[in-house]
Structures are given as structure tokens and as C-alpha cells.
Amino acid sequence: MRISLVYQILIAFILAILFGAIFGEAIFVVEPLGDLFLRLIQFVIVPLVLASLIVGVTSLGSGKQMLRLGGKTVGYFLITSFIAVGIGLSMGFLFNPGEVADIDPPTEEEVDEELEDAEEQDDDVVDVILSIVPENPIEGMAQADILQVIFFALALGIGILLVGERAEPVKNFFDALAEVMFKVTGGIMKVAPLGVFGILAPVVGEHGLAVLMPLFVVIAALAVGCLLHILLIYGSTVRFLGKISPLKFFKGMTPAFLFAFSSASSAATIPLSMKNVQENVGVSNKTSSFVIPLGATINMDGTALYNGVAVLFIAQFYGVQLSFLEIGTVMVVATLAAIGTAGVPGAGLIMLTITLTAVGLPLEGVALVAAIDRILDMIRTGTNILGDSAATVYVERSEYKDKAFQSNT
């Protein structure tokens, strides 16, 4: 009997935790498996995103339809991110992680290091809007800058629409390229269980299960908040807006969720997310090719929720009582910061720095969560991926009200 990819990845996920806990740092011998798999994923990301997004734009048929689709998508992302920050703040008040977490204040060396990183990150954020526009699109693709690739793909797609019939050969080329990249991605995904094992086992082996205990309350607050957000917001989205069974949705997206959790990278999960949402949930290629790459770049509900938890944790740790106005500031800034987060590992610390600065909290607080940021990143990235996928279901239903979602599972 052939075991489906869902269960293969789930088995690899469980085995990675067990082997990592048992063998400790000795399990690092399997790390090349994870590195190789991530390289294979990174190998397909740029051509896949470029081709699929161009196909998504050109298949819309008109500028009005693209604006409508984009408006629905971004509007949905803003609303869910705002709700996520609210849930994160609620978890912070409920769990009080800064008062019960048994951790030492950051050392002077840690403070200096994190402040230096924060200054560099702040400079990057100031220039982020300009950096979206590539001076050389080929260089942007060579550096795998997803924001620049998306900008170039959108510009090229709009250009193809404006030129019309004469650009049909160009459109056909990208249609064919997208199909080829989906086939290549499908082949790579067959070894996903090995990749998940190679990525996750060394993380558990390095940190161990005991390392979670001192900051267990912080991790628990984020995990419970993300679970509530997934079940309440995404579950309601697919059930009431998408008109499909939440059980079908969550089961269909399990492989992408587990891979996102293991890799802590929204960008690296794009190929598997698109594959799952099309084959397991039944969303069209047209919608998923537009929403998933866009969501992986600007939709970060898990990061927004994390900002809410982390800001309250740091405020409590330093004995700072946030005012109602400051809490409102956190909600607005964290929402906008999450929209601007690139889908790469570690981006949450950049956004946390922005939010802390906005309400005048010590930037030294970043050092408090930096040690476990990889673990926190795994939780929030899994949430981000499900948010992107739920958005595709909502947009698909809003565009095709009588659609019957047919999956291959």
C-alpha cells in the first residue's frame, strides 16, 4: 500500500523529533539532507514564482479584474493581520510571559549585538519600498529577491495584457514554463519527507526539549494564539466565505504546513503550498498563482501575532505598563510591519524591532527572544502558510460563486 505524501511528511516530522531528542547533536550527520532539499526548493522558487505570477496576471484578462483580485487579497490580508495582533496581545495578557518566564536579563554582549543588528535592520526597512523595484531584474532573480521577482512579474504580466495579441507568444512561453516548473516541483516534493527530517532533527538535537522550558510560557502563548487564529479565523474563512469543509482544507494543507513549520520559510514553501491548494483543496491555478506568491511576501499573520505576544512579554519583563494608546499603536504598527515582512527565516526579529521602537520599549528586549527565535519562527511560519491558503479559497469563491471545489484526494 502506497503511503500518501501527507502521512510520509507527518511520519518524518515525528521521527525527526524523536531522533533529535535521543541522539542530540550527533543527529547533525543528517543535516545535509535538509540542506540539499532546501537548495532544491530554492532552485525552483524564482522561475516558479516568476512564471506562475505572470500566468496568474495574464489569465485575469483585464486590468479591472486584476485590481479587483488584488484588492480582495490585500484587504483580506490586512484584516486578518490586524485580528492576529489582537489575539497576540490577548495571549500576552492571559499568559503574562514576562512575569513568569524564568530567564536572565540579556548580557551586555548580547545587548550590543542585537542593537547593532537592529540598527542595520532599521536601515533596511527605511529602504524597503525602493528595494522592491529592481535596478536590474536579472540581478534580482539571481539573488532570489522575492519582492523584486514579484514586482518584475507583475510589471511583465501587465505589459503582456496591454500589448494584447502580439504578446501571445510571450504569454504562451510563460504558460509552458509554469507547467514545466510545476512538474519539476512535483518531482522534488517526492523527497520532501527526507528533507523535513534533515531540517527538523538537527534543530531538536541542538536545542533539545529541555531548552524550551525556561521560555515555555512565551512559546505556549504564541502556539495557543496561532492555534486559535487558525481554527477561528481561517476555519471561518473557508467555511463561511469559501463554502468548503474546514476539515478538508486543513487536511489538504497538512504537507505545506509541516514543511513550513520545519523550514521556517514562507518563500521556500511556495511550491508545496501551490501544489496542495490546487490538488488537495481544488483552487484553480489562476487564483493560486496570484494569491500564494503574493501572500508569501506580504501576508504574515503568524508574525503579526508574534509581535503582539513578544511586545507584551518584553514590556512585562522590563516592568513597563503599556497605555491604551500604546496598545493601539502596537496593533497598527505590527499589522503594517507584518504586511512588509519578507518570507525568509528570521524576519520576525526585524518586525519586532520596528514595533518596539514605535512604543519606546528597550530594543535590548530583542535579545530575550533571539535565542528561541528559530522555534518561534517555525510556529508563526506554519500559521502564515495556512493564512495564504485560506485567502486563495476566499478569493476563489468570491470570483466564482458557483464553483465546486474538486480535489485529487
N, C-alpha and C positions, 0 to 999 in steps of 0.2 A: 504494500500500500504506500502510495506516494504522500509524503507529508507536505502540506501547503507551506508557502513561504512565511505566512503569519506564525505558524507554530514552530517552524525552523528558527526564526529570529527569537521567538519567545524562549525556546529551549537554550539557544546560545546566550541569551540575556541572563537566564538563571544560572547556567553553568559558569559564566564569567564571574558572577558574584561569589559563587561557591569556591571556585578555583582561586580567585583573588584573595578571599578571606583565608583560605587554607595555606596557600603557598607564599603569600606575602610578596615581597619584592622579587622573589625568584620567578614569578609569573611574567616578568618583563621579557622573557625569551619569546613570548607570543606577540609582543608589541609590533614587530614588523608586519604581521598580518593586518593589523589595524591601519598602520601607515600606508601599506600597499593599497588597501581598499579605499582609503581617503584620497590617495593620489589618483586612483581610477575614477572616483566621483568628481574630483576637481578637473580631471581630464575632459569630462563631458559637460561640465556646468556652463562654460562660456558659449560653445556652439549650440547647446540645447536651449539656453535662455534666449540667445540672440534669435535663433530660428523660430522657436515656439512663440515668442512675443511678437515677432513680425507677422507670423501667420495669424496670431490672435487679433492683431490690429487690422490687417488686411481683410480678414474674414468678417469683420464687423460691417463692412460695405459702405459706411458713410461716417463722416466726421461727427454728425449728431449722435449716432449710435455709440461711437467710441466715447464721446463726452458723457453720455448717459451712463454707460457701463462704468467708466472711471469714477463718475460722481457717486454712484451707488457704492462702489467698492471702497473708496476713500472715506465716504460718510460712515459706512458700517465700521471701518477700522477705527475711526475717531471715537465713535460711541462706545464700542467695546473696550477700547483702551482706557477711556475715562472711567467706565464701570470697574475695570480691573484695578485702577489706582485706588478707588473707593474700597474695594474688597481688601486690597493690601493694607490700607490704613486701618480698616476694621480688625484685620488679623493682628496688626501691631498692638492695637489697644486691648484686644482679647488675650493675647499670649504674653504681653509685656516682656519681650525677649531681652531688652536691655537691663531689666531689673533682676531677672532670674538666671540669665546666661552666666556661667562660671568661667569667665575669661579674664586675662590680664590686659591692662591698657597697652596700646602699641608701644614698642620701644622707640627710642629716638631715631635709630637707623631706619626702622620701618616707616616712621612718620616722614622722614626726609625723602625716602624712596618713593612713597606714594604721592607726596606733594609734588615731587619732580615729574612723576608720571601724569599727575592731574594737570599740571601746567601745560605739558605737551598735548594732552588730550583736549584741553580747553582751546588751544590754538587751532587744533584740527577742526573742532566744532564750529569755530568762527568762520572757517573757510569751507565748511562742508557744502554750502549751496553752490559756490563757484566750482568746487571739485567735481560736482555732478556732471558738468559739461566738459567732455574730454578735449584737450588740445589736439590730441591725435587718437582717434578711436581705435586704431590698430594697437597702439601702446596700451590703451585702457584694457583691451581684450587680452593682451599679452600678460598684463599684471593681474588679470582676473578681478578687476574692479567692477563689481556687480552693478553699482549705481551708474557708472559710466556706460556699461554694456546696455542697461535698460534704457538710458537716455538715447543712446545711439539707435537701439532697436525701435523705440517709439518714433524717433525722427524719421528713420528709414521707412517704417511702416506707413506713416502719414504721407511721406513723399510718394510712395507707391500708389496710395489711394488717390492722391492729387493728380498724378500723371495719367492714371487710368489704363486704358487698353494697351498703350505702348509699353507699359511696365509689366505686362503679363508674364514675359519670360523671367523677369527677376522674381516675381511672386511665385512662379512655378518652381524656381530653383530653391527658394526657402521652404516651400511646401515639401519638396523632396528631401531637403536637408533635415527638416524636422522629423520626417518619418524615419530617416536613417538613424538619427540620434536617439529616437525612441527605441529602435531595435538594439542599438549598442548599449543603451541604458538597461534594457531588459536583460541583456547578457550579463552585465556587471552585477545586477541585482541578484543573480543566482548564487553569487558567493557572498551575499550580504551577511548571512549568519556567521561566517568566519570573520568578517570584518568587525561585526558587533562584538564578538568575543575578544578579538585582538585589541579593540579600543577600550572596552569596559574593564576587562580583567586587570590590566596594569593600574587603572585608576583606583580600583578597590584594593589591589595589592600594595600600592603606595600609601594610601590614606588609612586603610584598614577600617573596620567597623567601629572601633573604639574612638577614632578621631572625631566621629560625628557627635559623640556625647557632649563635650563641652559647649558646642553650639547647636545642640539638638533642638532647642526651642526655636531658634532662628529658622532652621531648616524645616521644622514642623509647621511653623506659621506660614512659610511660603508654600509648602506642599499642600496644606489644607486649603489655603486660599486659592491656589491654582486648581485643585480638585473641584472646589465649589464653582469657580468660574467656568470650568469645562462642562460640568454637569448642568448648571443652571443657565448660563448664557449660551454656550454652544449647543447644548441639548435642546434648549428652547428655540434657538435659531433653526436647526434642521427640522425640528418637529412642527413648529407653528409657521415659520416663514418658508422653509423648504419642503414641508409636507412629506417628509420621509421619516422612517423609524430611526430614532437616535441609536438604537442597538445596532442596526445595520451600518450606520455611519461610523460609530466608534470601532466596531469590529473590522470594517473595511480599512480604516486608517491606522490600525494597530502596528503594522510593519513600519510605516513612516514615523509614528510616534516613538517606537522603541529605538529606531535609528537616530532620530533627533535627540532623544534622551542620552544615547551613548556618545554621539559625536559632538553635542552641544553647538551645532552649527545649522542655522536655518538654511543658509545657502547650499550647504552640502546635501541637504535633504530634499532640495527642489525636485530632482529627477524622480525619487521614490514617491514624493507627495503627488506629483502629477500622474504617475502610474497608478497609484492607489485610488485617487479620487475619480479617475476615468474608469478603471477596470472594476473596482470594488464598489464604488458608490454610484457610478453611472452618469457623472457630469460630462458634458461634451468637451471635446478638445478645444473648441473655440473659447469657451469660458475659462477653463482651467489654464490654458496657455497665457491668458491675460492676467488672471487674478493671482495665481500661485507665485510667479516670479515677482510680481509687484508686492504681494503680501510678505514674501520673504525679506524684502528690503524695508518696507515701511510699517508693517503690522507686527508689533511686539507687545502683545497683551501680557505675556509672562514677565517681560522686562518691566512693564508699567506696574504690574502688581508687586514685583520685587522692589521697585523703588519705594512704594508705599510702606512695605514691611521694613526695609533697610533704613529709611529715613527715621521712622519712629524708633527703631532699635538704637540707632546712633544718638538720637535726641534723649532717649531714656538713659542710655549709658553715661552720657555727659551731664545728666540732670537738667536738661533743658525742657521747659514746658512750652510746646508749640501753641500759638494762639489760633483762634478760628480762622483768621485771615491767612495765617501762615499755612494752615492745613489746606485751605482753598488754593493757595499758591502752589503747594506741592501737587495737588490734583491737576492743575492746568499745566504746570511745567513738566511734570512726569509724563503726561499724556502726549504733549508735543515732542518731548525728548524721545519717547518710545517710537513715535512715528518716524523720527530721524535716525533711528538706530540701524546700522548696517548689520546684515545677518552673518556675523562672524563670531567665533568664540571670544568671550571676554568683553564684549561691547557693553554689558551691563554696568561695569565699573565706570565707563565713560559717562553714561547717562546718570549714574548716581552722583558723580562729581558735579554735574550741571545742577541737579536738584538740590544738593547740599548747599551749593553756592547761592542759589535763589533764596533760600530761607536763612542764610547766615550760620549754618551749622559747621563745626570744625571739619575741614577736609581730611584731618587725621583719621576721622572715622572710617574712611575707605579702607584703611589698613586692618580694621577689625574684621571685615568680611572678605578681604582679599585672599586669605588663606584657604577659605572654603568656597571661593567664587566658582571654581570648576564644578563643584557639586550643585550649587545653586543654579549655575548656568544650565546644567542638564535638565533641571526641573522646569525652568522658565522656557527653554527652547522647545521642549515637548509641548508645552502649552501654546507657544507661538504657532507651531505647525498645525495643530488642531484648529486654531483660530483662522488661519489661511484657508484651510479646507472647508470649514463651516461657511466662510464667506463665499466660496465658489458655489456651494449648494444654494445659499440665499440668492445670489446674483443669477444663477441658472434658472431658478424658479420664477424670479421676478421678470426675466426676459422671455421665458417660455412657460406660461402659466399652466398649460395642459400637458406638459412633458411627463412621461412615465420614466422614472429613473431605473434603467436596466443595467445590472452589473453582471460581471462574468463569474461571480462567486455563488 
